[in-house]
Amino acid sequence: MLDLENLEHRARERLSATMYNYFAGGADDETTLADNPAAWKRIRLVPRVMRDVSSVSIATEVLGTPLSMPILVGPWAFQGLAHAEGEAATARGAAAAGTAMVVSTVATTSLEDVAAAAAGSPLWFQFYLLRDREMSADLLRRAAAAGYRAVVMTVDKLPVPGRRRRLAADRFSLPEGTGIPNFGYAVPEDHDTGPDEYLRGLLDPSVTFADLEWACAECRLPLVVKGILSPDDAVAAVEAGAAGIIVSNHGGRQLDGALATADALPAVVDAVGGRVPVLVDGGIRSGADVVKALAIGAAAVLATRPVIWGLVVHGGPGVEAVLRELAAEMSHAMALCGARTVADIDRGLIWGVACR
Ligand SMILES: Cc1cc2nc3c(=O)[nH]c(=O)nc-3n(C[C@H](O)[C@H](O)[C@H](O)COP(=O)(O)O)c2cc1C
C-alpha cells in the first residue's frame, strides 16, 4: 500500500521551494485548487451488496486505446524539472502499469523521443492551437507519425496564462539547459522570464469553435478537447468535431473561482448524451474518486499531481507505483460497491451532488 499523501511530503522535501510551488500551486487565491479534491470527497457512494464480486476487472478502452485501468496520466509540462529522465521515465512508468500517458506539448523531451521510450505503449499527445497554423498542423502530423493514438487539445490556457502568485513571488523561470524541443526552443542565456511569457507569444488567444473545427479536420487522430466546464461548450465542441471531452479546470491553475470538476461533470455528461466519451481530471486522489467519476458518467479520469510526486521520488517506478495504488484502491472500492466491471458502475452508486 502506497500512502499518496505522504508521497507528496517526500517529493516536497526533495524539491526546491520554487519547484514544489510550480508543481503544487494554483491561480490567485487557489480556491479552485482546493475545491477540486474536496468536491470528490463531498460525493457519497451508495454501495450495492451480494453481487458476486469474487473477480473484479477495471480494464477498459477509450477511443480505441486499451487501458489496464480507467486512469490516464494527465499532461504536465517540463517533466525534466521533476526528474532527470523526465517524460521518458513517466512514459515507461505508465507503460509498466498498462495505461496511457498524455504527453504535454510543453515537454522537456521531444514527442518522438517520448514515443521511443514508451516502446509501443499507448500515448496521447496534448496540443495547443498556436498563432502559427502551419506549426500547429506540423505538430499534429508529427504526433500521428510518431504513433500517438489521440490528440488532446487544451483550450483553457489559450486566452491567457493563469496568475500564479506563488510563481510570481518565486520568479519562476526555466533553468538553462532546458527548453521545449517540440518548438525547437532552448532557454537563452541570461533570461529571467518564465515559460508562460514565451508561451504567450506562441498560443493563440483568438481561438474559437471554428478553429476547433479546423483542428479536427487537420488531425488524423481522434481529437479530444480538454478544459471544458460548461455543458453548452461541451455540445459546441462535439458539434465542431471533437471525439471526446475532458472536463477540467487545469488543476486550479487558470481561472480561480472556477467550478470544481466533480461539480461540473454531471451536466456535461448529460449534455453530451453519450455521443462521445467524457473524461475528467482535477483533484482525483483515490480509487474511490475514480469510481465516483465513472458513476457520474465519465469514461476515464486523468491523474496528474499524484503522478508528479511519484516521478519526483522514484522516477519511472514511482509513476508505476502511483498508478498501481490508484488501481488497487479502485478495485477495492468496486468490490465494496458490488461492481465487477467498469460497465457495472452507474449513477445508482452515488448519492448527493450528482443526483440532485
Ligand atoms: C505542473 C503542472 C503542469 C501542467 N501542464 C499542463 C500542460 O502542459 N498541458 C495541459 O493540458 N495541462 C497541464 N496541466 C494541467 C493537468 O493536465 C491537469 O488538468 C491538472 O493537473 C489536474 O489537476 P490535479 O493534478 O490536481 O488532479 C499541468 C498541471 C500541473 C500541475
Ligand as a Chemical Component Dictionary entry (heavy atoms), coordinates in Angstrom:
data_LIG
# 
_chem_comp.id                   LIG 
_chem_comp.type                 NON-POLYMER 
_chem_comp.pdbx_formal_charge   0 
_chem_comp.three_letter_code    LIG 
# 
loop_
_chem_comp_atom.comp_id 
_chem_comp_atom.atom_id 
_chem_comp_atom.alt_atom_id 
_chem_comp_atom.type_symbol 
_chem_comp_atom.charge 
_chem_comp_atom.model_Cartn_x 
_chem_comp_atom.model_Cartn_y 
_chem_comp_atom.model_Cartn_z 
_chem_comp_atom.pdbx_ordinal 
LIG C1  C1  C 0 2.892  21.310 -13.086 1  
LIG C2  C2  C 0 1.710  21.191 -13.992 2  
LIG C3  C3  C 0 1.876  21.401 -15.363 3  
LIG C4  C4  C 0 0.784  21.250 -16.224 4  
LIG N1  N1  N 0 0.988  21.376 -17.568 5  
LIG C5  C5  C 0 -0.050 21.139 -18.410 6  
LIG C6  C6  C 0 0.163  21.134 -19.821 7  
LIG O1  O1  O 0 1.274  21.301 -20.298 8  
LIG N2  N2  N 0 -0.919 20.919 -20.614 9  
LIG C7  C7  C 0 -2.173 20.687 -20.107 10 
LIG O2  O2  O 0 -3.120 20.485 -20.866 11 
LIG N3  N3  N 0 -2.389 20.670 -18.777 12 
LIG C8  C8  C 0 -1.364 20.874 -17.929 13 
LIG N4  N4  N 0 -1.575 20.812 -16.579 14 
LIG C9  C9  C 0 -2.928 20.514 -16.065 15 
LIG C10 C10 C 0 -3.123 18.997 -15.879 16 
LIG O3  O3  O 0 -3.165 18.325 -17.110 17 
LIG C11 C11 C 0 -4.422 18.674 -15.142 18 
LIG O4  O4  O 0 -5.512 19.274 -15.802 19 
LIG C12 C12 C 0 -4.427 19.089 -13.672 20 
LIG O5  O5  O 0 -3.143 18.939 -13.095 21 
LIG C13 C13 C 0 -5.431 18.252 -12.904 22 
LIG O6  O6  O 0 -5.421 18.587 -11.550 23 
LIG P1  P1  P 0 -4.728 17.642 -10.432 24 
LIG O7  O7  O 0 -3.345 17.391 -10.866 25 
LIG O8  O8  O 0 -4.775 18.461 -9.184  26 
LIG O9  O9  O 0 -5.547 16.398 -10.334 27 
LIG C14 C14 C 0 -0.497 20.947 -15.697 28 
LIG C15 C15 C 0 -0.644 20.733 -14.326 29 
LIG C16 C16 C 0 0.435  20.844 -13.475 30 
LIG C17 C17 C 0 0.231  20.594 -12.009 31 
# 
loop_
_chem_comp_bond.comp_id 
_chem_comp_bond.atom_id_1 
_chem_comp_bond.atom_id_2 
_chem_comp_bond.value_order 
_chem_comp_bond.pdbx_ordinal 
LIG C1  C2  SING 1  
LIG C2  C3  SING 2  
LIG C2  C16 DOUB 3  
LIG C3  C4  DOUB 4  
LIG C4  N1  SING 5  
LIG C4  C14 SING 6  
LIG N1  C5  DOUB 7  
LIG C5  C6  SING 8  
LIG C5  C8  SING 9  
LIG C6  O1  DOUB 10 
LIG C6  N2  SING 11 
LIG N2  C7  SING 12 
LIG C7  O2  DOUB 13 
LIG C7  N3  SING 14 
LIG N3  C8  DOUB 15 
LIG C8  N4  SING 16 
LIG N4  C9  SING 17 
LIG N4  C14 SING 18 
LIG C9  C10 SING 19 
LIG C10 O3  SING 20 
LIG C10 C11 SING 21 
LIG C11 O4  SING 22 
LIG C11 C12 SING 23 
LIG C12 O5  SING 24 
LIG C12 C13 SING 25 
LIG C13 O6  SING 26 
LIG O6  P1  SING 27 
LIG P1  O7  DOUB 28 
LIG P1  O8  SING 29 
LIG P1  O9  SING 30 
LIG C14 C15 DOUB 31 
LIG C15 C16 SING 32 
LIG C16 C17 SING 33 
# 
